[in-house]
Amino acid sequence: MAIQRATGQSVPTTIDPTTHEWAALERVIVFDGICNWCNAWIDFTMARDRGRFHFATLQSEKGRRLLRLLELPEQDFETFLLLERGRAFTKSTAALRIVGQLSGCWPLLYLFILVPRPLRDRLYDYVARHRYRLMGKAQACRVPTAQERSRFL
């Protein structure tokens, strides 16, 4: 299965599901494990996603390995990553694709995908730049609970 960037362009590598356990998963979210805003987003998602997503922190070896594979920066990565069926999405597109798959009325927010991406991403970038100021920063990376462990890579 070839990994593709959100633009649809293939990244110059393939993922062998037998050697990369997350490659066989349909949906993986890679997020900043010390960001309180990001952790709240993951809690929100896990409570509403019907078990569809798996998770890895940017600080984890598996998260960093995925960033390297997709040729994304490991340092100062100001977004989270959604790997969905072999395609990588970031920023507002990733957030909207996630809410589009949640239970309840949240999928209605997916309609914001109709807003041009540069406008959506400008708002996303503003929040991302100020995320530590808005909700703080944890002293250590998130450690999944016993109930969450099966969903974290």
Summary of the structure (lengths in Angstrom):
residues: 153
radius of gyration: 14.8
end to end distance: 19.2
largest distance: 40.7
contacts: 435
relative contact order: 0.20
helix: 42%
strand: 18%
